[in-house]
Amino acid sequence: MEKNFGRHSAAVVILAAGLGKRMKSDKAKVLHEILGRPMILYVVGTAAAVAGKDVIAVIGNQAEKVREIVSGHYDVSFALQEKQRGTGHAVMCALPNIPEHAGHVLILCGDVPLITTDTLMRLTEDHLAKNRDISLLAVKRDDPSGYGRILTDESMNLTGIAEEADATSEQKKIKMINAGIYCVKKDFLTDALQKIRPENAQGEFYLTDIIGIAHKEGKNAGVMISEDADEVIGINTPAELAKVEKIMLIKKEQGKMS
């Protein structure tokens, strides 16, 4: 049963539009199966447990197939991202679908199937308790290479994210990394998305840019650290798919997953 946050109701946006070229398959990435079930269904099920019907899946590659599979199991809405122009653009596509009563938005990725309802609840509750404009889920890794490093000030206020390619040698020593899961005040999200620009090598709108905007504008931005680094493993390759399937199998055997 979803948690009722009262007037602080949170909707969930799931980014599920990518093809996933590194999967070496013609199938949309989120349709690849884990233990016989498309990975997107794990994420949508977790999101629905938090937000009920207030879940928006952003679809693109093989949109109709993804819509058909998800709709067969859950009552959610869909936003179409016709051209994949980055994570920020994907959330822009979802904005019109976010219900008016939702004051906050949780943003998840459709390729992170181990994320739990409990962690999303704790992130939302932490976000509300500290009256933040934006909260980011983080994990610590002994080997953080390849991930965006989380930059904070001495009070643990979030100041930015240094992507691997842009990080200084000092920043690369940071073990706290971006899990790519956000809880954001809807008003701030709507405003900040209008300010991001595709000024990068990919020519894409990066969702991470809203953190820099929050810092620049003196907004309340912070981090919640999850103890379970496995929970936020993103699937980009067949090897990562196999790794997540193995973890999921162990969790099921331990009764930690249904």
N, C-alpha and C positions, 0 to 999 in steps of 0.2 A: 504494500500500500504506500502511495507516495506521501511524502512529508508535506504538511501544510505550513508554509512560512508566512501565512496571513497576508497582510498587505505587502510583505516583502517577497511575494511569489516570484519564483525563478523559472524561466523557460530554459530549454536546452537546445543548442544548435550543434548538430553533428556534421562535420566536414567529411563528405563521402563522395566527392566528384572525380577523384583521380583515377587514372588507368593503372598506374604502378608499373612503369616500364621495366624496373629491375626485377619484377616477378617473373620475367621471361614467359609471359603468357598473354593471350588475347583477351582474357577475362578481366573485367574491372576488378581492381585490387580488393575492394571490400566484399566481393562475392567468393573469394577463395575460402575454402572450408577448413574449419578446425573441429576435429572430432565429428565430422559429418554435418556441420552446421556453418553457414556463411558467417564470416567474422562480424559483419555489420549487425547481425541479430543479437550478438552478445552486448554490443555497445548500446543498441536501441533498447534492449530489455533493461539494462542498468539505468539508462536515461529515463525511461518510463516509470521506473520505481521511484525516481526522484521528483519528476515533474508531471506525471500522468500523461494527458494528451497534449500538453504544452511542449512538444518535441518537434523540432524542424530538422529534417535531413536535407542537406544540400547535395544534390545529385548532378551528375554531368555525363561522364562516360557510362555508356549502356544504361542510361537513366531509366528507361522503361522497365528493364529487367530488374534493376535495383528496387524501383518503386513496387513492382509486382511482388517480389520476395518479401520486402519489409511489410507491405500492406497485408500480406497473408497472415501475419502474426501480430502486428501492432497497429493501433490507431494513431498515426502521426501525420503531420503535414510535410510537404515537400517543396523545396525551392530549387529552381533549375539554374545551374551555372553553365551557360552554354559554352563559354570559352574559359579555360582554366587560367586565370590571371592572378593567382596567388591566394593565400589564406585570408588576407584582408578583404579581397574582392568576394570570396566565397561567403563571408559573413555579411557583406553588403547585400548580397543576393537574398539572404535570409531575413533581413530586417523587416520587410513588409509583412512577413508571416508571424512575427513575434506578437503575441496577444497584448492588448492594451494593459491588462491587469498585471502583467509581469514587470516588476520593477528592476529585475536583475536577469542576467543571461549567463548561463554556464556554456562554455564552448569546449567541445570534445572533438577528437579525431576518430573517424570510422575504422581506423586500422590499429586501435589500441584496445583490444578486446578483454584485457585482464583488469581494467579499471573497475573498482567496486562501488556499489551504492554507498557504502559506509564512508569511503574516502570523499565522494562527491558531497555527501551530507555535511561532513566535517569541514570541507572547504567552504561551502555555502554558509554554514553557521559561523565560522571564523571570520569570513568576509562581512557578515552582517553585524556580528558582535563588535568588530573593530571599525565599523562604519566606513569601510574602504570604498573607493571608486573602482579599484581593480585589484584583484587578488590572483596570484599565480601559484599553481601547484609545482613544487620542486622536489627533486630527489638528489641524494648525494651518491656519487659513483667514484670508486677508487680510480677508475680510468674514465675520465670524462671526455676523452678525445672524440671529436665528431659532433658534439652537442653544443648548444648555445649555453654559455656560462651566465649565471645570474649575478648581476651587479647590485650591491646594496650599500647603504651608508652604515655608520656605526650603530644606528638605531634599528637596523634591519628593514629600513624602508627601501622599496624597490626603486632603483634608479635607471636600470636598463638591462639589455641582454647583449652580450658580445658573442656573435656567431664565430664558429671555429676559424673561418677564413679571415675574419677581421680582428680576432683577439690578439692582444699583445702577449709577450712571453709571460708577463706577470698574471694576466687574466687567464691564461691557459692552465695555470696552477689551481684555479678555483675548481672545487669538486662538486659544487652545487649547480645542477643543470636544470634547464627549462623542460618540464614534462609536456608542454604544449596544451595544458588544460587551464582554463581561465574562468573566473567568476567576475562579471563586470556590471556595474550599474548601467542600466539600459540607456539612460540619458547621456552619460559620458561616452558609452560605446557609439551611439548614433552620431554624436558630435565629433569624436576622434576619428572615426572612419572617413569623414569628409576631409580630414586634414592629411591623411597619409598619401604619399606620392610614390609612383613606381620608379624611383631613382636608384636603380640597382642593375646589376649585370643581366638579371633575368627579365627586367622590365615588368616586375610583378608588384602587386600591393601586398605587403607583408603585415600580418596581424601584429607581429611583435613590435611594430613601429608605434603602436598606441601606448606602449610603456614609456617610450621616450617623450611622447606628447604629455602623458600624465605627469611625469617628473618635471618637465618644462613649465607646466601650468600649476605646479604645486598641489597636485591632487594627492589623495591618500592612497598610496600603492604599496602593497606588501606581499609577503610570501608565506605559504604554509608548506612545511616539509613533510612528505610522506615517508614513512619508515620502510615501505616495501618498494624497492626500486624496480622489481619485476613487473609491478602493476602497470607501469607506464611504458613498457616496451612497445615500440611502434614496429609494425611489420612492413618491411620494404623489400625483402628478398625471400626466396624459398627457404634459406637457412634460418631466418628469423621466424618464419611461419612454423617450421619444425620445432624450434626452441620453445615458442609459445604453446604449441600443442602439447609438448612434453610437460611444461609447467602446469597446464590446465588439467592434464591427466592426473598428475600428482595431487592437485587441489581437489579434484573430484574424489579421488581415492581417500583423501583425508576428510571428506565431507564438507570442504570449504566452498564448494561450488555445486549448484544443483544441476 
